[in-house]
Amino acid sequence: MVTTTAIIGVVMQFVFDPAGGPVNIFLLDAGLVNRPVNFLGDSSTAIYTVMEVHVWKWFGVTMIYWLAALQTVNHELYEAARVDGASSSQILRQITLPILKPFALIIGVLTFIDTMEVFDLILTMTGGGPFFSTEVIDVFIYRQAFAATIPRLGYASAAAVAFGLLTIVLAAVQFIAVRNAGNDRRGS
């Protein structure tokens, strides 16, 4: 079962804690740093730390997508290419990559859309700070609508509509790219 992202955010706060988190203890013991690094409290490192945690969390799912895509390649094509004397790089360029192109488009767009949905991770790890350095559109909408002293619901609604339109555009791009890749595949 996939662990809730909010729980991972809370745990990662402890993991990256400058006052005794395992990451800082390792860095200090290995002699890589002289003093603890405040990964989540420094505006120059906070967004990269959250990005690394997000990639780590979803890496396995993405690898399963790629494994499923690779299993669609007919092994008889590889055998025929080897009999014809094709090298490994030719097999990769001429067989594997063209077959995986539609899958790459789908996986790429799904991953991109997923990276825009990091509200719970950012809210639990940094709350959008320090100095708004990790504030993404979801956190911005939340802050404008619910966390502000004087809620700006119209402003938050406009930002939410813009975010929704961006997601629709990305879905349309994915649809067009997959359709074109399918047409290319049928044409060859």
N, C-alpha and C positions, 0 to 999 in steps of 0.2 A: 504494500500500500504506500502511496506517496504521502510523505509527511506534509502537513499544512505549512505553507510558506510563512505564516506569521510565527509559528513555533520555531522554525529555522531562524527567523530574524532575531528572536529573543535569545536563542542559544548562541548565535553568532556574535551578539553583543558581548557575551561572556568570553567567547573564544578570542575576540580581538581586543579585549579589555587591556588598556595600557598598564593597569596596576595588578597584573598577575594572570592575564589570559595566557593560554598555552602557546599562542603564536609568538607573543612577546618573550615569554620564557625561553622558547626555542631559539629565537633570534639572539637573545642576550647570551645564552649558554654556548651557542655556536660561534659567538664573537662577531656576528654579522652587523650588529649595532652596538653603540655604547650606552644608549639610554632607550627606554621603551618608546615605541612608536604609537601615536594616537591615531590609528587607522580611521576610526569613525568620527573623531573630533577635529580632524584637520581638513579644511576645505579642499586641499589639493589631493588628498588620498581617499576621501570618503566615497565619492562616486565610483572609483575604481574598485574599492573593496566591496561595495554592494554589487557591482557588476560581476566580480569574480564569484561571489556567493550565488548569484542568480545562475550563472553559467554552470557552476558546480551542481546546483540542484537539478537542472534540466538536462545535463550532459547525457545521462543514461537514457532518457526518453528519446533524445535526438539520435543516439547511437542505435536504438531499436528501429527507428524509422529507416536509417541507412542500411541496417542489416536486412530488413524486409525488402528494401529496394534492390539490394545486391542479389537476393534470392530469386528475383524475377528474371535474371539473366540466364538464358538457356546455355547450359554447359556444352551442348553439342556445337554451339558457335565457337567456343574456345578450342574444342578439339579439332574442328575443321580448319580454324586459323593456324593452329600448330602444325597440322598436316601440310598446309600450304606454305609453311616456313615463316610465319609471322613471328616477330620478336615480341617480348613482353610489352614493350612500350607501344608497338603497333596495335597489339590486342587491346591495350588500355585506351588508346586514342580512337581506334576504329570500331570497337565493339562495346566496351564497357561504358565509356563516357556518353556516347550517343543514346544508349538505352537508359542511362540514369538521368539524362537531362530533364525529363518531365518531373521526375522525383525530386531532383535538386531544386527545381523551381517551387514545387509545393512545400518541401521541407524548409527552404529559405524564407518563403513568405510566412509560413506558420511560426517559424522561429522569430521572425521580425515582429509579427503581431504579438507574440507571447512576451517579447521583451518590453513592449509598451505597457504591459499589464503587471507592473511590479509594485502596485500600491501597498499591499500588505507587507512586503519585504522592506520597502523603504520606510514606511510608517513605523514599523517595529524596530528597525535598526538605527535610523537617524532622525525620523520625524521630518525629513526634508532638509535638515540642516547639515552641517553648520553653515550659516549665512546663505541658506537656500541653495547650497551647492549640489544637493541630491534631490531637489524638488523636480519631479516629473509632472506631466499634465494631470495625472490622477490625484496626486497629492495637492497640486495647485487648486483643482476643483474642490476637493474636500476642505482645504484651508479657507477658500473664499466662501463656501456655503455653510460650513458648520463650525469651524474653529476660529473664525474671525470675531473680534469684539462686536462689530456691527456686520452681520452677514450681508454679503453682496450676492444674492441669489441670481439676479439677472446676469451678472458677470460670470458666475459659475456655470449657469445654464448655457451661455454663449460658448464658453470654453468646452463644455461637454458636447455641444453640437459640433464644434470644430473637430474635436477628437473622434466623434462618431463618423463624421464625413471622411476624415483621414483613413479610418479603418475600412470604410466602404470602398474608397479609392484603392486601397491595398488589396482588398478582396477582388475588385474588378481587374486589377493588374494581374493578380494570380490567375484568374479565370482566363484572361486573354493569353497569357503566357503558356498555360497548360494546353489550351486549345491549339495554339500555334505549334507547340511541341508535338502534340498528337497528330496534327496535319503533316508536320515534317516527317514524323515516324512512319505514317501511312504512305507518304510519297516516296520514301526510300525503299 
